[in-house]
Amino acid sequence: MKIRPLYDRIVVKRIEEKGEQKLGALFIPDSAKEKPQEGEVVAVGKGKRLEDGKIVPLDVQPGDRILFGKYSGSDIKLDEDEYLIMREDEVLGILDAQPQAAKKAS
């Protein structure tokens, strides 16, 4: 099943951090972990509709890695996969690929 969000809404798949989390000698079970606030944009709407009827395209595009607030969006489940649907204005920022460190000329 595919989903096509309307207007300024986007569909995001959370990016789970791999590995077990431990706090000192304590193991933190999955049920007690906080949900990640980073995700990958899966689908975007056509854009935000202004009062005069014009549609402004969104800044985020499918494939972008984004940061969002802890309580942003609504959780949905499609074909056993969990997604988050939110408005573009709930996005805090777009993560760019890590730049490689420049080597010093000696």
Secondary structure, DSSP 8 states (H G I E B T S, - for coil): ------TTEEEEEE----S--EETTEE--GGGS---SEEEEEEE-S-EE-TTS-EE--S--TT-EEEE-TT-SEEEEETTEEEEEEEGGGEEEEE-----------
